[in-house]
Amino acid sequence: MSDERIMRLEEKLAFQEHTIAELNDALVRQQQRLELLDQRSRQLMERVRQLAERLPEGGEHEEIPPHY
C-alpha cells in the first residue's frame, strides 16, 4: 500500500472513532433523559391516582349547578 492510501485510511479511522464516541455520548444522554422522564411519568401517574381517590363516589365529575 502507498503511504498516501495508508494516511487516508488512518484519517477515516480517526474520524469514525470520533463519530462513534460522539454517538455514544449522545446515546448516554438520551438514556439518562428517558430515565428521568420515566420517573416523572410514574410520579405524575401516582399523583393522579391519589387525586382520583379523593373524588366523591358516583362519578369523576361533579354536576354543574343549574345557574351556569
N, CA, C and O atoms as CSV, one atom per row, in Angstrom:
chain,resi,resn,atom,element,x,y,z
A,1,MET,N,N,0.839,-1.185,0.000
A,1,MET,CA,C,0.000,0.000,0.000
A,1,MET,C,C,0.881,1.245,0.000
A,1,MET,O,O,1.980,1.261,0.556
A,2,SER,N,N,0.373,2.257,-0.626
A,2,SER,CA,C,1.132,3.503,-0.658
A,2,SER,C,C,0.939,4.255,0.655
A,2,SER,O,O,-0.035,4.055,1.380
A,3,ASP,N,N,1.895,5.116,0.927
A,3,ASP,CA,C,1.809,5.920,2.157
A,3,ASP,C,C,0.572,6.813,2.146
A,3,ASP,O,O,-0.060,7.025,3.182
A,4,GLU,N,N,0.232,7.331,0.972
A,4,GLU,CA,C,-0.943,8.188,0.864
A,4,GLU,C,C,-2.214,7.420,1.192
A,4,GLU,O,O,-3.085,7.930,1.897
A,5,ARG,N,N,-2.323,6.216,0.693
A,5,ARG,CA,C,-3.511,5.398,0.962
A,5,ARG,C,C,-3.603,5.051,2.453
A,5,ARG,O,O,-4.683,5.104,3.043
A,6,ILE,N,N,-2.489,4.706,3.040
A,6,ILE,CA,C,-2.477,4.393,4.483
A,6,ILE,C,C,-2.895,5.622,5.282
A,6,ILE,O,O,-3.651,5.511,6.246
A,7,MET,N,N,-2.402,6.795,4.881
A,7,MET,CA,C,-2.753,8.017,5.591
A,7,MET,C,C,-4.261,8.283,5.475
A,7,MET,O,O,-4.884,8.668,6.464
A,8,ARG,N,N,-4.855,8.088,4.304
A,8,ARG,CA,C,-6.294,8.289,4.136
A,8,ARG,C,C,-7.084,7.303,4.990
A,8,ARG,O,O,-8.097,7.671,5.586
A,9,LEU,N,N,-6.630,6.061,5.052
A,9,LEU,CA,C,-7.312,5.069,5.882
A,9,LEU,C,C,-7.225,5.430,7.360
A,9,LEU,O,O,-8.196,5.269,8.100
A,10,GLU,N,N,-6.068,5.916,7.786
A,10,GLU,CA,C,-5.907,6.329,9.176
A,10,GLU,C,C,-6.803,7.524,9.505
A,10,GLU,O,O,-7.368,7.600,10.596
A,11,GLU,N,N,-6.929,8.458,8.556
A,11,GLU,CA,C,-7.807,9.598,8.763
A,11,GLU,C,C,-9.260,9.150,8.876
A,11,GLU,O,O,-9.996,9.616,9.746
A,12,LYS,N,N,-9.662,8.250,7.996
A,12,LYS,CA,C,-11.037,7.730,8.055
A,12,LYS,C,C,-11.287,7.014,9.369
A,12,LYS,O,O,-12.343,7.176,9.982
A,13,LEU,N,N,-10.317,6.224,9.799
A,13,LEU,CA,C,-10.465,5.506,11.060
A,13,LEU,C,C,-10.590,6.479,12.229
A,13,LEU,O,O,-11.431,6.285,13.107
A,14,ALA,N,N,-9.768,7.514,12.249
A,14,ALA,CA,C,-9.826,8.504,13.321
A,14,ALA,C,C,-11.180,9.204,13.313
A,14,ALA,O,O,-11.767,9.427,14.372
A,15,PHE,N,N,-11.686,9.556,12.118
A,15,PHE,CA,C,-12.983,10.202,12.009
A,15,PHE,C,C,-14.086,9.276,12.521
A,15,PHE,O,O,-14.983,9.714,13.241
A,16,GLN,N,N,-14.020,8.015,12.153
A,16,GLN,CA,C,-15.030,7.055,12.594
A,16,GLN,C,C,-14.994,6.854,14.104
A,16,GLN,O,O,-16.040,6.766,14.747
A,17,GLU,N,N,-13.796,6.783,14.668
A,17,GLU,CA,C,-13.686,6.636,16.121
A,17,GLU,C,C,-14.264,7.847,16.832
A,17,GLU,O,O,-14.939,7.709,17.852
A,18,HIS,N,N,-13.999,9.037,16.296
A,18,HIS,CA,C,-14.544,10.265,16.883
A,18,HIS,C,C,-16.074,10.268,16.785
A,18,HIS,O,O,-16.763,10.614,17.745
A,19,THR,N,N,-16.592,9.882,15.627
A,19,THR,CA,C,-18.041,9.845,15.422
A,19,THR,C,C,-18.699,8.840,16.356
A,19,THR,O,O,-19.752,9.123,16.927
A,20,ILE,N,N,-18.096,7.682,16.516
A,20,ILE,CA,C,-18.638,6.662,17.415
A,20,ILE,C,C,-18.658,7.183,18.854
A,20,ILE,O,O,-19.623,6.951,19.583
A,21,ALA,N,N,-17.610,7.878,19.260
A,21,ALA,CA,C,-17.565,8.437,20.614
A,21,ALA,C,C,-18.670,9.476,20.803
A,21,ALA,O,O,-19.320,9.502,21.848
A,22,GLU,N,N,-18.887,10.328,19.805
A,22,GLU,CA,C,-19.949,11.329,19.899
A,22,GLU,C,C,-21.325,10.665,19.956
A,22,GLU,O,O,-22.184,11.078,20.735
A,23,LEU,N,N,-21.530,9.648,19.140
A,23,LEU,CA,C,-22.812,8.938,19.154
A,23,LEU,C,C,-23.039,8.249,20.489
A,23,LEU,O,O,-24.158,8.232,21.000
A,24,ASN,N,N,-21.990,7.687,21.049
A,24,ASN,CA,C,-22.106,7.038,22.351
A,24,ASN,C,C,-22.492,8.050,23.423
A,24,ASN,O,O,-23.356,7.776,24.255
A,25,ASP,N,N,-21.857,9.214,23.404
A,25,ASP,CA,C,-22.190,10.263,24.375
A,25,ASP,C,C,-23.643,10.695,24.230
A,25,ASP,O,O,-24.347,10.872,25.225
A,26,ALA,N,N,-24.088,10.865,22.991
A,26,ALA,CA,C,-25.475,11.260,22.749
A,26,ALA,C,C,-26.434,10.189,23.245
A,26,ALA,O,O,-27.478,10.503,23.817
A,27,LEU,N,N,-26.087,8.936,23.030
A,27,LEU,CA,C,-26.938,7.833,23.478
A,27,LEU,C,C,-27.018,7.785,25.002
A,27,LEU,O,O,-28.086,7.532,25.559
A,28,VAL,N,N,-25.909,8.023,25.668
A,28,VAL,CA,C,-25.901,8.039,27.136
A,28,VAL,C,C,-26.792,9.165,27.652
A,28,VAL,O,O,-27.579,8.960,28.576
A,29,ARG,N,N,-26.671,10.363,27.055
A,29,ARG,CA,C,-27.524,11.486,27.475
A,29,ARG,C,C,-28.995,11.180,27.221
A,29,ARG,O,O,-29.852,11.488,28.048
A,30,GLN,N,N,-29.278,10.580,26.086
A,30,GLN,CA,C,-30.667,10.243,25.760
A,30,GLN,C,C,-31.217,9.231,26.764
A,30,GLN,O,O,-32.359,9.361,27.203
A,31,GLN,N,N,-30.428,8.233,27.130
A,31,GLN,CA,C,-30.880,7.233,28.092
A,31,GLN,C,C,-31.140,7.871,29.451
A,31,GLN,O,O,-32.111,7.528,30.126
A,32,GLN,N,N,-30.275,8.796,29.851
A,32,GLN,CA,C,-30.484,9.491,31.120
A,32,GLN,C,C,-31.769,10.299,31.090
A,32,GLN,O,O,-32.521,10.321,32.064
A,33,ARG,N,N,-32.016,10.960,29.973
A,33,ARG,CA,C,-33.243,11.761,29.823
A,33,ARG,C,C,-34.479,10.862,29.856
A,33,ARG,O,O,-35.483,11.206,30.479
A,34,LEU,N,N,-34.404,9.715,29.187
A,34,LEU,CA,C,-35.531,8.783,29.200
A,34,LEU,C,C,-35.817,8.280,30.613
A,34,LEU,O,O,-36.975,8.160,31.013
A,35,GLU,N,N,-34.770,7.989,31.356
A,35,GLU,CA,C,-34.955,7.520,32.727
A,35,GLU,C,C,-35.596,8.608,33.583
A,35,GLU,O,O,-36.462,8.318,34.408
A,36,LEU,N,N,-35.176,9.862,33.392
A,36,LEU,CA,C,-35.772,10.975,34.138
A,36,LEU,C,C,-37.247,11.139,33.770
A,36,LEU,O,O,-38.094,11.308,34.646
A,37,LEU,N,N,-37.551,11.088,32.464
A,37,LEU,CA,C,-38.935,11.229,32.032
A,37,LEU,C,C,-39.798,10.072,32.525
A,37,LEU,O,O,-40.960,10.272,32.880
A,38,ASP,N,N,-39.245,8.878,32.550
A,38,ASP,CA,C,-39.973,7.720,33.064
A,38,ASP,C,C,-40.283,7.908,34.548
A,38,ASP,O,O,-41.390,7.620,35.002
A,39,GLN,N,N,-39.301,8.390,35.288
A,39,GLN,CA,C,-39.508,8.634,36.723
A,39,GLN,C,C,-40.595,9.695,36.937
A,39,GLN,O,O,-41.473,9.527,37.784
A,40,ARG,N,N,-40.533,10.779,36.172
A,40,ARG,CA,C,-41.541,11.834,36.314
A,40,ARG,C,C,-42.920,11.333,35.907
A,40,ARG,O,O,-43.922,11.703,36.520
A,41,SER,N,N,-42.977,10.507,34.893
A,41,SER,CA,C,-44.259,9.945,34.453
A,41,SER,C,C,-44.868,9.089,35.562
A,41,SER,O,O,-46.065,9.184,35.836
A,42,ARG,N,N,-44.052,8.261,36.195
A,42,ARG,CA,C,-44.557,7.439,37.299
A,42,ARG,C,C,-45.034,8.305,38.457
A,42,ARG,O,O,-46.047,7.997,39.084
A,43,GLN,N,N,-44.310,9.386,38.746
A,43,GLN,CA,C,-44.722,10.293,39.819
A,43,GLN,C,C,-46.064,10.949,39.492
A,43,GLN,O,O,-46.937,11.065,40.353
A,44,LEU,N,N,-46.212,11.374,38.245
A,44,LEU,CA,C,-47.475,12.002,37.844
A,44,LEU,C,C,-48.631,11.012,37.898
A,44,LEU,O,O,-49.725,11.361,38.343
A,45,MET,N,N,-48.400,9.787,37.451
A,45,MET,CA,C,-49.454,8.774,37.499
A,45,MET,C,C,-49.855,8.493,38.945
A,45,MET,O,O,-51.038,8.313,39.236
A,46,GLU,N,N,-48.891,8.456,39.840
A,46,GLU,CA,C,-49.191,8.244,41.250
A,46,GLU,C,C,-49.986,9.413,41.805
A,46,GLU,O,O,-50.924,9.220,42.580
A,47,ARG,N,N,-49.617,10.620,41.413
A,47,ARG,CA,C,-50.342,11.807,41.879
A,47,ARG,C,C,-51.782,11.803,41.369
A,47,ARG,O,O,-52.704,12.128,42.117
A,48,VAL,N,N,-51.981,11.442,40.107
A,48,VAL,CA,C,-53.327,11.362,39.543
A,48,VAL,C,C,-54.140,10.308,40.284
A,48,VAL,O,O,-55.317,10.518,40.575
A,49,ARG,N,N,-53.510,9.169,40.590
A,49,ARG,CA,C,-54.205,8.123,41.336
A,49,ARG,C,C,-54.638,8.638,42.704
A,49,ARG,O,O,-55.764,8.388,43.135
A,50,GLN,N,N,-53.751,9.354,43.384
A,50,GLN,CA,C,-54.083,9.901,44.696
A,50,GLN,C,C,-55.229,10.899,44.597
A,50,GLN,O,O,-56.135,10.887,45.430
A,51,LEU,N,N,-55.197,11.756,43.593
A,51,LEU,CA,C,-56.274,12.732,43.423
A,51,LEU,C,C,-57.591,12.047,43.063
A,51,LEU,O,O,-58.653,12.468,43.520
A,52,ALA,N,N,-57.527,10.996,42.248
A,52,ALA,CA,C,-58.738,10.267,41.867
A,52,ALA,C,C,-59.383,9.615,43.083
A,52,ALA,O,O,-60.607,9.503,43.150
A,53,GLU,N,N,-58.574,9.188,44.039
A,53,GLU,CA,C,-59.120,8.586,45.254
A,53,GLU,C,C,-59.895,9.599,46.088
A,53,GLU,O,O,-60.762,9.217,46.874
A,54,ARG,N,N,-59.600,10.854,45.930
A,54,ARG,CA,C,-60.283,11.905,46.695
A,54,ARG,C,C,-61.613,12.310,46.084
A,54,ARG,O,O,-62.415,12.984,46.731
A,55,LEU,N,N,-61.853,11.906,44.841
A,55,LEU,CA,C,-63.114,12.269,44.187
A,55,LEU,C,C,-64.283,11.599,44.895
A,55,LEU,O,O,-64.155,10.483,45.399
A,56,PRO,N,N,-65.423,12.282,44.931
A,56,PRO,CA,C,-66.595,11.666,45.557
A,56,PRO,C,C,-67.051,10.454,44.745
A,56,PRO,O,O,-66.851,10.388,43.532
A,57,GLU,N,N,-67.656,9.515,45.429
A,57,GLU,CA,C,-68.179,8.323,44.756
A,57,GLU,C,C,-69.304,8.710,43.817
A,57,GLU,O,O,-69.957,9.735,44.014
A,58,GLY,N,N,-69.534,7.904,42.803
A,58,GLY,CA,C,-70.635,8.153,41.889
A,58,GLY,C,C,-70.227,8.865,40.627
A,58,GLY,O,O,-71.093,9.231,39.832
A,59,GLY,N,N,-68.987,9.069,40.414
A,59,GLY,CA,C,-68.565,9.694,39.171
A,59,GLY,C,C,-67.300,10.491,39.349
A,59,GLY,O,O,-66.899,10.846,40.458
A,60,GLU,N,N,-66.699,10.755,38.239
A,60,GLU,CA,C,-65.459,11.502,38.288
A,60,GLU,C,C,-65.690,13.006,38.276
A,60,GLU,O,O,-64.814,13.767,38.687
A,61,HIS,N,N,-66.867,13.448,37.808
A,61,HIS,CA,C,-67.126,14.870,37.689
A,61,HIS,C,C,-68.371,15.235,38.497
A,61,HIS,O,O,-69.352,14.492,38.536
A,62,GLU,N,N,-68.300,16.388,39.131
A,62,GLU,CA,C,-69.464,16.884,39.847
A,62,GLU,C,C,-70.419,17.516,38.854
A,62,GLU,O,O,-70.017,18.010,37.800
A,63,GLU,N,N,-71.688,17.488,39.214
A,63,GLU,CA,C,-72.705,18.127,38.374
A,63,GLU,C,C,-72.468,19.632,38.352
A,63,GLU,O,O,-72.061,20.213,39.358
A,64,ILE,N,N,-72.722,20.267,37.208
A,64,ILE,CA,C,-72.634,21.715,37.084
A,64,ILE,C,C,-73.913,22.297,37.648
A,64,ILE,O,O,-75.001,21.857,37.278
A,65,PRO,N,N,-73.813,23.264,38.523
A,65,PRO,CA,C,-75.010,23.877,39.096
A,65,PRO,C,C,-75.894,24.456,37.984
A,65,PRO,O,O,-75.384,24.869,36.943
A,66,PRO,N,N,-77.213,24.488,38.198
A,66,PRO,CA,C,-78.146,24.943,37.173
A,66,PRO,C,C,-77.949,26.391,36.739
A,66,PRO,O,O,-78.346,26.749,35.630
A,67,HIS,N,N,-77.358,27.222,37.565
A,67,HIS,CA,C,-77.210,28.614,37.197
A,67,HIS,C,C,-76.093,28.864,36.208
A,67,HIS,O,O,-75.858,30.017,35.848
A,68,TYR,N,N,-75.400,27.848,35.757
A,68,TYR,CA,C,-74.334,28.031,34.763
A,68,TYR,C,C,-74.875,27.960,33.379
A,68,TYR,O,O,-74.121,28.092,32.414
